[in-house]
């Protein structure tokens, strides 16, 4: 595969008549952090457009960037966020309490990052195995005692695991399913190694929340698809599997947790599946009009934020940001925000510090820079962790600092808004 290829048809139902409803321009990859030595080099950019399939209702990007470019070395580490660690604990406890699984059952986590999820299962005495294509993350996980295969998930990998370790009772895929171009191979690999009564759990941003709450910054090149339950039902039916439960969780701005099993497994379908489908229908997500309205709201958010930043600048006050997140980079690049508006971005990930945000080239510094540089405002680019970030920066607020939350609507907030 070259650096990029166009999407020729819907990746679930193969419909070729797709409708574009949002164009965020040509942008660099959201996690392609720029090193000091590369600051003067031209960055690769790719179209960031979202297409709607009127047949199965899947939203998807118009191009597919080569996954080896995006994932072979990856700067995001799951274990950096306390919020996400607690989230992983919650998932492990759901499996322990809600389903009849025993200690020593095999749990596979696809796109396991630094092993954050599997660590929670390991502490409950499950056998664990991670799969992740990022060499830097697989090394961290293996060094921490979480066995991790440093490859992309595939049918051959699934067959190898089946031959060497047997069937998996639990397979998790958090924040990866939307990244996958060939969903059929991905699901067939899961089907190969999943035990007859095992559970495959997907967790991904819910397109319903993205559209309803104008969370356009969820859109970046890693996220090839924007998921609803209806197209997922279509996909799993093709592979003789079925969705039997859907949970909603607030993390990352609104996420669905989808529980899938073999057609002949004993898991009973719960009311939550049809409930979510009805919600999607009521939000007009099975019609292009709902998406066109979303596009208009994105433009209003852009206008409101740029006006606020201009007003602050005229007052002679300084703005910094917190969270050099992928979603933050989508916002910065689409809004064309540079270092003349945002002086620096504070971030807790060591791999990002002392480098520059892609496209905008805003410096990324350690979080102690907030106290040292003393900005008047902090824009929370990782707004999905707003409560945690505000708690971490209580000294900033005590000195009179204020926070800007850009999504779902532009607001200036304080810690009292999150009590």
N, C-alpha and C positions, 0 to 999 in steps of 0.2 A: 504493500500500500504506500502511495505517495504521502506527502504531508497532510493532504486533505482530499476528500472525494465528495461529490454531491450526493444528496439523498435522492434516489430515483423513485421510491415508492414508500408508502407507510410500512414501517418495520414490523407491524403486527398483522394487518389485514391485506397488505400489498396493493392497496388503492393508489393509483398514480395521480388522482385529481386532488391535490392538496392546496390549501388556501393560506397564504401568508397573512398574519395579523399583527406581527410586531417585528420591527427592524431596529436593532440597537447599533447598527453600523459595523464597521470592521474594527475589531479589537484584538489586542494580544491575549494569549491564554491567561486566565485569571490567576493561576498559581505560578506563572513564569516570572518569579522574583528576579529582578535585575541586579547583578553584582556590580560593585564599583568599577571594576576593570572593563565592564561591558556597557557602561552608561552611554557611550557615544556610538555604539553599534546600532544598526537598524533592527528593530524588533519585527518578528513575523506577526502578521495580523490575519485574522480570518473573519468572514462574515458571521454575524450573530443575528440570525433571523429565525422566527418561530412559525411553524406551519401547523395548520389544523387539518385533521383527517375527518371529513364529514361522514365517513362510513363507520368507523369504530370509535371516533372521538379522541384519538390520541394526539397530543401536541408533541412536536419534535423539531429539532433544528434542521435547517436546510442543508447543512454540510456535516460530514463526519471527519474530525481531526484524528490523525493516526494516534491510537492510544499509547503507543510506545513513547511518543513525544511528551504526553501528559503525565504518564504514571510510572515511568521507569525510575525516576527519582522524584520524591514527593515531599513538599515542605510542611504539610499539615500533619500534626501528631495528635491523635485522639486523647491521649492521657494528659495533655496540657490543660484541658478544661475539667474542672471539678464537676460542673453541671453534667458533662457527658459521662464522666465516671459513674455518677449516681444513676444516670439514665441506663447505663449498661447493667448495673446492679439490679435495677428494676426488671429488666428483661430476663436476666438469669433467674430471678425469683419467680417470675410468672411461669416459666417452664418447670421450675421445681415444684411449685404449689398447684398449678392448674392442670398439669398433665402427668400421666403415670410414667415418669422417667426415673431411672435408678442411677445411683452412683456408678461410675465407670462406663456409662453409655457414652458413645462418641459424639462430640459436638464439633462441627466444622463451621468456621467463620470465613466467608468469601470476602476478599478485600479487607483483611483483618487488621490493617494498619500496624500499630506498634503492639498489638495484642491486648488492648484495653478491654474489649468485650470478653475475650477468652479467659482473661485473668479472673473475671468474676465467676465463670463456670468452673475454672480450675479450683478455686477456693471452696466450691461446693462438691468437689471430688469427682467431677466429670472428667473423662479423657478429652483432650482438646487438640485441634489441629487448625492452623491458620493457612490461608492462601493469600499472598499479596505480591504484585508485580514490582513494587518499589524496593530496590535492594537495600536502601538505607533503613527503611522501616522493618523489613524482614530481619535484618541484622539485629536491630534493637530488640525485637520480639524474641528471637532465638537466644540472645544473650541474657534475656530475662526469664528463660525457661519455658517459653511458649513456642512449641514446635511449629515452624512456619515454612511452607514451601514457597520459594521466591519465583512464582510464575503467574501468568494469567490463567483464570479458570477456563477449563475446556473439558470436552468429553474424554479425551485421553487421560487428563489429570484425574478425573472422577473414576475412570476405570482402574488406574494405578492404585488409587486409595482403596477402592473396593477389594482389589487383589491383596493388598498388604495389611489393611486395617479392618476390613469388613464394612458392613452398612453403617451409616450415620443415623442416629435417632433424631438429631437436631441439626439443621443447616440454617445458618443466619446469613443475611446479606443486608447490612445496614449502609445506606448511602452509597450503593454501588449499582443497583438494578437500573437506575435511570442513566447510568454511565455507559451502558452496554449497547452496542449496535446490533449484534446478532443474538437477539433474545431467544431464538429457537435453540441455538446450540447451548446457551447458558442453562436454559430450563431442562434440556435433555440431559446435560451433565448432572444436574441436581437429581433428576428422576433416576439416573443410573445408580447412584450411590445411596439414595434415601431409603431407609428401612420401610417395610410395607405399611407400618403404622407410624412412621416418622413424620416430622413436621418441618416444612421449609418456611422460614419467616423472612419476609422482605420488609424493610423499613425505608421509606423514601418520602421526600416532600410531596404533599398532596396538591395536585393542580387546582383543586377546589379552593384551598386556602390561598394559593398563589394568586389566583384570579380575584377572589373575593376581597383580599386584603392588599392588593396591588404590590405583591412581593416580587416585582420584576427582577430584583437583584439575585433571585434564585437562579436566573437564567445565565449560564455560561457554558463554554464549549465542552466541559466535562459532562454536563447534564444534557444528554442527547434527547431524552424523553421526559415529559411532564405528565405524571401518571394519574389516571382515574381508575376506578374499579371496573367499569364496563369494558374497556379494552383489555385489562388484565384477565377478566373472565374469558374473553375470546381466546387469548393466548394459551391459558392453561388447559382449556377444553381441547385444544389441538394436540396436547401432550398427555391426554388422559389423566389430568390432574384437576383439582377443584379448590376454590377458595371456600373455607368454612368459617372464618372469623376475621373481622376487621376491627382493630382498635384505633382510636384517634389519640395522638399525643402532641403537646404543644411545642416540643423541641424543634429548633430550626424554623420557627415561624408557622408550624402546622404540618405534622407528619402523619402518614398512615402506616400502621403495622399490619401487614397482611399475612395471615396464616393459611398455608397451602398444604394439601396432602394428596396422596394417590386417590383415584376415583373410588377404589374399593376399600379404603381405610375406614376405621370405625369412628372417626371424628364426625360429630353431628354438626350440620350447618347451623350457625347461629343467626339470630335476627339482625345482627349488626351489618351483615353483608347487604341485604336489601335496603336497610335503612340508609346506608351511605350512598347507594345507587340513587335512591330517591332524592337525597340532598343534592347530588350532582345534577340531577334532572331539574330540580327546582331552581338551581342557580344558573339555569340556561347554558350549561356546559356541553349540551348535546346540540348546540346551535351556534353558528358563527357570531351572532349578535352579542353574546356574552363576552366574547373575546375582543370584539371591536370596542366595546365600552371600557374594557380593561386597558386597552391601548391608549384611550383618551385620558384615563386617570394617571397613567405613567407620565404623560406629557405635563399634566398639572403638577405632579410631584417634582418634576425637573424644574419647572418654572418657580415653584414655591421655595425650593431649596436654594437655587441660585440667587433669588431676591434676598433671602435671609443672609446668605454669605456676603453679598454686596453691602447690605446694610451694616453688618458687623464690621466689615473692612472700613467703611466710611467713618465709623465711630473710633477707628484706630485701635481696635481690639484684635487679639490673636486667637486663631482657631487651630487646634490640633485634632487628631482623630485617634480612636482606640480600636484595634483589631484589623490587622492587614489581611483580612479574609478575602476569599474568592468573591463572595457576594459584594463586598466593599469595592473591589476592583471593577466589577461590572458597573456599579453606580458611578465611580469616579470617571471611568472612561466614557460612558454614554453621556454623562453630564459635562464632560470636558473640564473637570476640576483638576487644577494643577497646584504646585507648591506656592503660588501667589495667593491662593485661598486657604490651603491647609498646609501648615508649616512642617508638620511631621506626623507620622502614624506610630503610635506606641503598640507594641505587640510582645506577648510573652513567649513566643516560639523562638528559641535560639537560632534556628536555621534561617529565620527571616531578618533578624536584627542586623543593622549596619549595611543593609542593602536598600534597594529602591522598589517601590510598587510598579508593576508593569504598566506601561502606557503613560501614566501620570508622572512617574519618576519622583514621587514624593518620598523623602527619606523614611525608612523604617528604623525606629530606635527601641531600646529597651524601655519598659514601663516607668523606670525611675526618671526618665527624661521629662515626664509630666511635672514633677516637682522642680526639676532643675530649670526648665524652660518657662514654667509658670504661664500657660495659656489661659485665656479667659473662658474659652468654650472647648469642650471635648465632643466631637461628633462620633457617635457610637456606630461605626461601620458594621461591627458584629452585633447588631441590634438584637439578634435572637438570644444573646447572652447579656442583655442590658442590666438585669438585676445583679448578676455576678460582677460585671465591670464597674458598676456604680459602687458596689460594696468594696471593691478593691481600691477605689480611688476616693475614699471618704475624706482624706486630707485635702484633696483638690477642692471638693465641695465646701468644706469648712472654711477655706480661704476665699470663698465667694464665687468659685467656678460653677459654670452651668453646663448642662448636657444637651446636645442636639440628637434627637432620634429621627432619622430621615424616612423610615418606612414603618408602618404602612402609610402614614402621613407625617409631614414635617412638623415636629414639635420641639419646643425647648422644655426640658423636664428637670425635676430634682429627684432625690431619693424617695421623697414622700409619695411620688407617683407610683412607686413600686413596693410600698408597704403592704 
